[in-house]
Amino acid sequence: MDRYSRQTLFAPIGVDGQKSIGEKHVLLIGAGALGTGNAEALVRAGVGKITIIDRDYVEWSNLQRQQLYCEKDAREKLPKAVAAKQRLQLINSEVEINAHVADVTADMLEALVKKEEFDLLLDATDNFDIRMIINDVSQKHGVPWIYGACVGSYGISFTVFPGESPCLQCLLKTVPLGGATCDTVGIIAPAVGMVVAHQVAEALKILSGNVKDCNRKLVSFDLWKGQYVSLNVAGLKNTECLSCGENKAYPYLSFENQTKTAVLCGRDSVQIRPAETMSRELGVLKELLATQGISAESNPYLMSFHVEGHRLVAFQDGRVLVHGTKDIVRAKTLYHRYLG
């Protein structure tokens, strides 16, 4: 039996729509709660190719809502992109899946979009700076993207069509997009599922050739309070917007907006990213730490160790997460003392 038979029976998709879905390439930025939900749904739906980018690794607190991961992934501290790819390949071996363990920067994302022919960009990050980079790349290269976010019992989603709809930059001064994070007020899995449902439904419309059926409104909801809002934001498109207006400058693609060191959104952690792309030999680093009496755990993708009341995690691409502080100066001191 055709694995997509129930989907092709749905008249708006049909055989032709399913064929179209199987020819499309989606870029998914983030492999957390929204990312794993979107990835699994699209892979089960038969998308031809999906590329996943994520900078983090699986932790125990992820298992409550990040549906692709299991306890083994958390024990081994597998990078989320790698763990997601492994699980997704078991779900549908027909789909081509690429995984990048990396921090999304303007240079990196734009280079990837130039190299590949993406049909859709899906936002599944918890970082607003990265969303603004996605927004500018979308506008510059004419690729639609779907914004999604959730925290607590609240969720929001909006599809951005370059040259047609207002972009995320246009909405910022008018629409309350929220500032809380799941690390400060928590999150329940049904809120994740609702945002994923909206994002995947819009994605399937675009990928199957049914763009005319896309919802051009911004939707938000609070599942706990039973509230649902659908806003017509078409009038918010700003001709003076630097991202999508008449004099586009794509401000979030400029060098000065590419943060090298930052407190991670809602987390007691600081990420330090080297000024230039590098490849770190984790085995050599582990041996050097051992000479100082520091024991480190590692897998092929990252290495972690505890010093001075903090846990440091070093990645192959040179990035380091310093857990247990929001003090950038303190984080840099530890970085240079043990890894610089």
Helices and strands as residue ranges (DSSP letters): H 5-8, H 14-21, E 25-29, H 33-45, E 49-54, G 60-62, H 71-75, H 80-91, E 96-101, H 106-115, E 120-123, H 128-141, E 145-151, E 154-160, H 168-171, H 182-185, H 189-207, G 211-213, E 218-222, E 227-231, G 234-236, G 251-253, G 255-257, E 261-263, E 269-272, H 282-291, E 296-298, E 302-307, E 310-315, E 320-323, H 328-338
